[in-house]
Amino acid sequence: MARALGAGCMQDGETDAPNLHSAGAHSGRKPRHPKGVRAGRREAPILLPWRPMNTDTLKGQWLQLKGQVRKQWGKLTDDDLDQIQGTTEILAGKLQERYGRSKDEASKEIDRFLASV
């Protein structure tokens, strides 16, 4: 006796689990998870090495940093700050002049300041 295929009837080798690879399973949509998220886990973000502010950034942000420089080195005058204009070499010279620092000490002090900003 031959069985007719119909609802609830399976051929040999078939299971009643849904076929996720059939044409209608995803209906052409992208997966629901955002890029980098699989099974509830996010891929680790790419971390860039931390770098202290460089001299180009000091020049670019001089107007914003001028107040912090004034707070750090109170002996610098407004004329000194206007002359510095974000140039670390001039700042080092002014620190040598106002505070009696050696060139090496002034450079190290500026580097520490830039690393803290």
N, C-alpha and C positions, 0 to 999 in steps of 0.2 A: 504494500500500500504506500503510495507516494504522498508525502506531506506537501501541502501548499504553503508557500511563503506568505506570511501575513504578520500582523502585530503580535509580538510576543514569541514568534518563531525565529530560531537562529539556525544558520547553516553550521556545518562542522567547522570548528576552529574559531568561531566568533564568541565574544563575551558580551555581557550586557553593560560593560563600562562604556561611557561615551567616547567617541572617537574624536580626539582633540585636533587631529590633523585633517579633518574633513574641511571642505570648502567653506562651510558656514560657521566654523568654530570661532574664528576671529573676525570674520566679516570685513577683512581688509583694514581693520583698525590697528594702530600702533599698540604695543604693550602698555599696560596701565602704569607701570613703574617708571619713575624718572630715570634719566640716564645715570648709570653708576649704582643703582639700587637693585639688588637681587635678593630675593628671599628675605626681605627685612633687614638687609645689611647694606651699609653705604661703603663705598670704596674710600680709602683713606685719602684726605686731601693732599695735594702736593704742597709741601712747605718749602718756602724759599728761605735761604739763610738770612739771618738778621744782620743788617749792616747799619753802622752808625751813619748819621748824616754826613754827607761829603761836602766839600767846599763849594761845589756848584749849587747844591741845595741851599747852603748858607747864603750865597749871593741872591738866589731866587726868592728867598723868604726873609731877606734882611729886614724889611719894614716890620714884619711880625716878630722877629727875634731880637730886634734892637732893645726892647724893654727887658728881655731876659739877660742880654749882655750887660745892660746897665745895672741890673740887680746883682749879677755875678761879680762885676768889676766896677764898683761904685766910684772909683777915682777917675774913670774915663769921663771926659767932658762931652757936651753935645757936639762941639767942634770935632773932637776925636771920632765920635760915632759917625758924623757926616763924612769924615775923611775915609773911614774904614770901608763903608759901603759893601760889607759882606766879604771883603778880601781877607783871608786868614793871615797872609804875610804882613799886611798893615796892622791887623789886630795884634799879632805877635810883637811887632815893633812898638806899638803903643803900650803893651803890657811891660815890655822891657823898660820903656821910658818912665811910666808911671809907678811901677811896682819894683823896679830894680831886678827883674828876673833875667836869667840868661836866655839866650835864644832857644836853647833846648828845653828849658823849663817852661817857657811861654808856649812852645809848640805842644808839649805834653799836656799842659793845662787846657789849651784850646781843644785838643783831641778828647780829653775827658768831658769837657763841656758839651761838645758836639755829640758824644755818645750818650749823654744823659738827656738830650733834647728829643 
